[in-house]
């Protein structure tokens, strides 16, 4: 069950984090300004469409955190670009014209089958392929 007061606080936290006003936030997610006001005041409960519009406009917001407070909000885990660059000082190899990159720690894969492939994108998203 969704707690309106807690949801309103988390919604306000999202609005504040992105330095939006309620008006600019409503424009960005494509709802009326009054919808934001009514949800923030606790008068109305958010609809599924409303929540999905937030997630569409702000993909960094975690659905479970927004709905029930579980998980982390991006403000608590984001690092500055300078800190992120320091974490990844080792250059990423180019995969053009290379069949396989072997590491000294990588075991022999002769008799192994692939279970899952994960592709990591530079924007922080990923795509997972699982053997069906």
MOFENJO-V983990 format. One record per run of one state. SS is the DSSP state (H for helix, E for strand, - for the rest). FROM is the first residue (numbers start at 0). LEN is the number of residues. Records with the same first field share a line. If there is no record, write none. Layout:
SS->FROM-LEN + FROM-LEN
//
This chain:
-->0-3 + 17-4 + 29-3 + 41-6 + 57-5 + 68-5 + 77-3 + 87-28 + 120-5 + 130-2
H->3-14 + 21-8 + 32-9 + 47-10 + 62-6 + 73-4 + 80-7
E->115-5 + 125-5
//
